[in-house]
């Protein structure tokens, strides 16, 4: 079995309320979602969440 296809989705989320403490203030997040599909039809998803700049594209 091997990975046949993949897709990377980048999602920008505006938070309904800021997340704040004495050091930081977050009003939004970038979410990256990776979809994988194998040559036998199995699929999987993975994700990561970050503040700041989005994950670069896959060009």
N, C-alpha and C positions, 0 to 999 in steps of 0.2 A: 504494500500500500504506500502511496506517495501523495503529496499535496499536488492537486491538479490546478486549482484556481484560488485566487485570493482577491479581496477587495478591502480597501481602507476607507473608512468614512470618518470625517472630522465634523463634529457637532459643536456649535457654540451655544452655551446655556446662560441665559441671564437669570440670576437668582431672584426670587420674589422678595427676599430680605437679605441685606448684606450679612456676611459672616465676619465678625469683628472681635478683636481682642486688643490688648495694649500695644501689640507690635504690627498687626496686619489688618487689612480691610479687603475682603473679596466681594465683588459685586457680580462676578461672572466666572465661568469655567469653560475650558475646552475639553471635550471628550473625544478620544480616538477609539474607534471600534474596528477590529480586524475580523473579517469573515474568511474562513478557510473551508475548502471542499476537497476531499480526496478523490482519487480515481475510482474508488469503490463506492462513492456516494455518501460517505460520512461527512458531516459538517460540524463546524465549531465556531465559537465566538470568543473573543477576548477583548478587554477594554482597559483603558487607563484614563485617569482624570488629572488635569493639571491646571495651574494658574499661570497667567502670562501668555506668551506666544503659543500658537498652535503647533502641533507636530508637523514637520514638513511633509509635502506631498510625495508621491512615489514616482515622479517623472523619471 
